[in-house]
Amino acid sequence: ESRWPFLFGAIIVPSLIQAVILPFLPESPRYLLLEKHNRSKAEKAFQRFLGKDDVSQEIEEVLAESRVQRNTKLVSIVQLLRTRTVRWQIATVVVTMGCYQLCGLNAV
């Protein structure tokens, strides 16, 4: 019983290792391209991840996906429940998650 503080203290070692390694890891190419609008750093990050020089196709794929996401229409919960095709799926998920909560199985 008196050793439980050591158990909580053991978490310090992995967190320190991660804090030391983190500055040396490259940033996400998607983040650099879409959020920071820095194409050259995004190309360098893609080259480092993929190990090839020509990453123009990957850059274009990310930009195309971003355009598709911007054009996606968001719907409210009320509109979602009015849609007949997804109503049964939503009801199934809600009932399943309610059963998980009632039986104490909240690990999912």
C-alpha positions in Angstrom: 0.0 0.0 0.0 2.8 2.4 0.7 4.3 2.0 -2.8 1.4 3.5 -4.8 3.1 7.0 -5.1 5.8 5.2 -7.1 3.2 4.0 -9.5 2.1 7.5 -10.2 5.6 8.7 -10.4 6.5 6.1 -13.0 4.6 8.1 -15.6 7.2 10.9 -15.4 9.8 8.8 -17.3 7.8 8.4 -20.6 6.6 11.9 -20.4 10.1 13.3 -20.1 11.3 11.1 -23.0 8.4 12.4 -25.1 9.2 16.0 -24.2 12.8 15.6 -25.2 12.0 13.9 -28.5 9.1 16.1 -29.6 11.1 19.1 -30.9 12.9 16.8 -33.4 9.7 15.3 -34.9 8.5 16.9 -38.1 5.1 18.7 -38.2 2.2 17.2 -40.1 2.3 18.1 -43.8 -1.5 18.6 -43.8 -1.2 21.1 -40.9 1.6 22.9 -42.7 -0.3 23.1 -46.0 -3.8 23.8 -44.8 -3.4 25.7 -41.6 -0.1 27.5 -42.0 -0.3 27.8 -45.8 3.4 26.9 -46.1 3.7 24.8 -49.2 7.5 24.5 -49.1 7.6 23.2 -45.5 4.7 20.8 -46.4 6.7 19.5 -49.4 9.7 18.9 -47.2 7.6 17.1 -44.6 6.0 14.9 -47.2 9.5 14.1 -48.7 10.7 13.1 -45.2 7.7 10.9 -44.5 7.5 9.3 -47.9 11.2 9.2 -48.8 10.7 10.4 -52.4 11.5 13.7 -54.1 8.3 14.3 -56.2 5.4 14.8 -53.8 3.3 17.1 -56.0 0.6 14.4 -56.3 0.3 14.1 -52.6 0.1 17.9 -52.2 -2.7 18.1 -54.8 -4.6 15.2 -53.1 -4.5 17.1 -49.8 -5.7 20.3 -51.5 -8.5 18.5 -53.3 -9.6 16.8 -50.1 -9.6 20.2 -48.4 -11.8 21.7 -51.2 -14.3 18.8 -50.8 -14.4 19.3 -47.0 -15.1 23.0 -47.5 -18.0 22.2 -49.8 -19.6 19.7 -47.5 -22.9 20.8 -46.1 -23.4 20.5 -42.4 -26.8 19.5 -41.0 -28.3 20.1 -37.6 -29.4 17.3 -35.3 -33.1 18.0 -36.1 -32.4 17.8 -39.8 -30.5 14.5 -39.3 -33.4 13.0 -37.3 -35.9 14.0 -40.0 -33.8 12.1 -42.6 -35.5 8.7 -42.9 -32.4 6.9 -44.2 -30.3 7.6 -41.1 -33.0 7.6 -38.4 -32.8 3.8 -37.8 -29.0 4.0 -37.5 -29.1 6.8 -35.0 -31.7 5.0 -32.9 -29.5 1.8 -32.9 -26.4 3.7 -31.8 -28.3 5.6 -29.0 -29.9 2.4 -27.7 -26.6 0.5 -27.8 -24.7 3.3 -26.0 -27.5 3.6 -23.4 -27.3 -0.2 -22.7 -23.5 0.2 -22.3 -24.0 2.9 -19.7 -26.7 1.0 -17.8 -24.7 -2.2 -17.6 -21.5 -0.4 -16.6 -19.5 -1.2 -19.7 -18.2 2.3 -20.5 -14.8 1.2 -21.9 -15.9 1.3 -25.5 
